Amino acid sequence: MGELSAVYLSVHTPRYCTHEAAFAGKLAHPDFQAVRDGLVEQGRHVAAVRPDVIVINSCHLITTFPTVVDGTPRHRGVLTAQEAPELIHGVAYDFPGDYQLASALADRGRAAGRPCVLADDVHYPLDYGTVMPLVCYLDRTQTIPIVPVSVCLSADLEESFAWGRDIARAVGAADRRAAFVASGSVSHKLVRGPERWPGVEDQERDRRLAAMLADGEYEKAWRWLPEYVEASAPEMGGRHLAMMLGALLESGRRYAATVHAYGPSSGSGNYVISLGDGLRRTL
């Protein structure tokens, strides 16, 4: 039987992956440094966990009506991000996939009556919310198989939560030690000016959510999520957070937490949090 070995809330904002600068540790503004360093630490956490597969839900893999589970056996391409070609350009990626796990996950979604498509197409590209954290930080060797799962605009928080539960169930039924990555911002009220922070109240709500995750209060966080979404407008309506909480609650575990960093990008709040075995540390 498999297990959900670790869960990550990660960051994909292009400012943290001016590709060469990310590797060199040089960023344009000092307020970005903490998150950059936190992502480096998160990559070390992934390396220590050594998962057999990473299931990643990116807020930039966006679908309208069905949820897409990408089971392509090999994800190979070169990414220039449409939103920020000056920051993410010519980034090569070449990851193995996991068709068996992706197919099992899609089967569970369809059995529950949720619209779902299983992708198996070498021309189906990876988005920058998937590529940026994985290539720049979490798996720079590009050796861990990945299963991207879309954020579906027609899905509400309940449906996204149900997908998270099915991710944990599909992993549990397979012979896999898996990690789940929620790739997206917390508060997400965007403004021009990359170094601008969220408002004080939004920062306070972001910290409240992080504290619940760090304390293992996943049920409490799930109950509070609709109120949080209404007040702080997290990226993609908080669907990635709902999926993460579904996976956490279905796992039946209370993970040790490391809150690596929190920082800004154009008015959004960005947390780097690792939930898994090991030492517990909160900033």
Residue, then its C-alpha position, 0 to 999 in steps of 0.5 A: m500500500g502507498e502513502l501520502s508522505a508529504v504535502y507542500l504549499s509552494v510558490h510559482t510567481p515568476r519573480y522567484c524564478t528568473h531562471e538563472a537568478a534563482f540558481a545564483g540566489k540573486l533577486a531584484h529586491p531584498d523582500f523576495q529573498a526569504v521566499r527564495d531561500g524558503l524554496v531552496e529549503q523546501g527542495r531539500h525537504v523533497a529530496a529528504v522525503r524521496p517520494d516516488v511521485i509528485v502530484i501537483n495542482s497548479c493555479h496556472l493549469i486552468t480548465t473550464f469544465p472538467t478537471v484534467v489529470d495529466g497521465t502523459p508518460r513523459h513531460r518534455g518541452v521548453l517553456t516560455a511563460q505567456e504571462a511573463p516571458e521576460l522572467i521565465h523563458g526557454v526553460a527546458y523540462d523533461f519529467p517522467g509521468d505516472y500514467q497508472l496513478a493518473s488513470a486511477l485518480a481519474d477513475r475515482g473522479r468519474a466514479a464520483g460523478r465529477p467531470c474529468v479528462l485523463a490527458d495522455d498527449v506528448h503535446y499537452p504542455l506544462d504550465y509555469g505554475t508547475v514548471m517553476p517550483l519543480v525545475c527551479y527548486l523542488d526537483r532540479t534533477q527532473t527525475i521524480p515522476i509527476v502527475p499534474v492536476s488542473v484547477c477547474l473553474s467550474a469546480d467549487l471548493e467542495e469539489s476541489f476538496a473531494w479531488g484532494r481526498d481522492i488523491a490521498r485515496a488513489v495514492g493509498a491504493a497504489d504502491r507509491r510514496a507520494a508528495f502533493v504540491a499545491s502551487g499558488s499564492v494565498s491572498h492574491k489581490l494583485v497590484r502593479g509593483p512586484e515588491r508590494w505586500p498584501g494589506v495588513e489584514d490580508q497578511e494577518r489572515d494568511r498567517r492564521l491559515a499558516a498557523m492552522l496548517a502548522d498546528g495540524e488543525y486541518e479540519k478547522a482550516w477547511r471549515w474556515l476556508p470559505e470565509y478566508v476566500e471571501a475576505s482575502a481572495p486567494e489565487m484561483g478562489g482557493r481551489h488549490l488550498a481546498m484540494m490540499l486540505g482534502a488530501l491532508l484530511e483524507s491521509g489521516r495523519r498529522y504532519a510535522a510542519t516547517v513554515h519556511a517563509y512568507g513574502p510578497s509579489s505584486g500585492s499577493g502573499n506567498y507561503v512556503i510550507s512543508l508538511g511531512d516527517g521530520l523536525r517541526r519549525t515555524l517562523 
